[in-house]
Amino acid sequence: ILALSVIMLFFEAGVSSSSSSSGLENRIFQYIDLHQNEFIQTLKEWVAVESDSIQPQLRQEVTRMVELTADRLRALGATAELVKLGSHKLTDGHSLLLPPLILAELGKDPQKPTVCFYGHVDVQPAKKEDGWKTDPYKLTEIDGNLYGRGATDNKGPVLAWINAVESFRALKLDMPVNLKFIIEGMEEAGSLGLEEVIKKENQRFFSDVDYIVISDNLWLNNRKPALTYGTRGNLCFSVEVQGGQRDLHSGTFGGIIHEPMTDLIALLDSLVDTSGRILIPGVYDDVDSLTEEEKKLYEAITFDPEEHKNNSGVKKFLYDTKEEILMHLWRYPSLSIHGIEGAFHEPGIKTVIPARVIGKFSIRQVPHMDISIGERQVIQYLEDVFSKRNSSNELKVSVPISAMPWVADINDPLYTAAGRAIKTVFGQDPEKIRDGATIPIAQMFQNITRKSVMMLPIGAADDGEHSQKEKISRHNYIQGTKLFAALFLEIAKLHGQLQEASNTKTTN
């Protein structure tokens, strides 16, 4: 009831104060427009840093990128602490230092709300020979699109937040909110060490935080802004089949041994059917039943399956209707096979029988699915399938990475504030969507800090994160900067309305 009252008060106050705030917003927006080339130049400098957290030989570049980010925040007047995370063990047994994590703070006014922004400045691997038309580490503008690794995931959005703060500072405007930043350099490698820091800092750094905002995902389409209130989780599996001690010649041994690759292919083939349904018993037991209320949410969303096909280069989806596609992206689990390690994959033919192969697949879980139960279900199933093959090889199943699904309350007043900011900048109300991908930090923040958590993307659906055509458009990057500036103002209004509603309730 209180939340609904706040929303109504907030709406009414927004109507009466819109004229007074529009002049301030216009000044800020004009500054952003006039300095957009400078903002793009900074993004170019950031994209040039090969902060690939997957490849150990580039770890120093990740650390350098984290330090550059901290310097940028300090230049705005923020205090920025570099938290050491220790080291982790590589697959070859060697240890490697983790890049530090940034905890930054700007403003400590107890009368203002405190907003914490999460982002990351590490990227996925990228090489020109992978199929890029441009150098992935040289930001290149083509037809209004800024191509480069990290442009949308996640250097562009991190910089958009910083650009918004810079605009207030340059205009000598008082920040309407206190700001905190938690920025890491290992998100693409599983956010090693992050959860421990959040738990440790929950009573200090996060103690006075009111709202947490994450900008590390995309819109549902290329035209309409979005607010994201849920994501799927992820259970990653490694399936190792070990045969003899060394690779063998297929002419000498083919036909007289159980081949590890044959076993592995049979195991992987047993996971899903031709319709994409997961064949592991029990996987769907904890998936929520579809209600009529939820079904209406999908019907109201603007989504063009043909546009989604064009963005991905896919000829046909498993499902035909908008509603079926969105449900299988958001509210149902999926299983994807990612690759095989140890198999010959170079051009040409090599008639070898690999002695050891490792298959890699993952299950995108949805809210209410239990990770520990999912692990047991998969491992038991693979062991059962393998035992029926009567193979002399050895099977080992492990779970290198797991992340919880997340869902938030779309009626939270924070979403109302963001919706108003989006309407101000883009002239339309946002889509309220889920995301089929996994953003583990959202659930982590929500569980540990118990704060309001929101995902506010600025990238379009065709930004190609992780792909050979990753980009962010100039329009989205600059309008996204305006969005974050408008969000600061709207959250300040929200905070005032929350206090007013609380005081009214206490008086009554």
Secondary structure, DSSP 8 states (H G I E B T S, - for coil): -HHHHHHHHHHHHHHHHHHHHHHHHHHHHHHHHHTHHHHHHHHHHHHTS--BSSSGGGHHHHHHHHHHHHHHHHHTT-EEEEE---EEE-TTS-EEE---EEEEEE---TTS-EEEEEEE--B----GGGT-SS-TTS-EEETTEEESTTTTTTHHHHHHHHHHHHHHHHTT---SSEEEEEEES-GGGT-TTHHHHHHHHTTTTTTT--EEEE--SB-SSSSS-EEEEEE--EEEEEEEEE-SSS-EEHHHHTTTS--HHHHHHHHHHTSB-TT--B-STTTTTTS----HHHHHHHHHS---HHHHHHHHT-S--S--SHHHHHHHHHTS-EEEEEEEESS--SSS---EE-SEEEEEEEEE--TT--HHHHHHHHHHHHHHHHHTTT-SSEEEEEEEEEE--EE--TTSHHHHHHHHHHHHHHSS--EEEEESS--HHHHHHHHHH--EEEE---B-TTS-TTSTT-EEEHHHHHHHHHHHHHHHHHHHHHHHHHHHHHHHHHH-
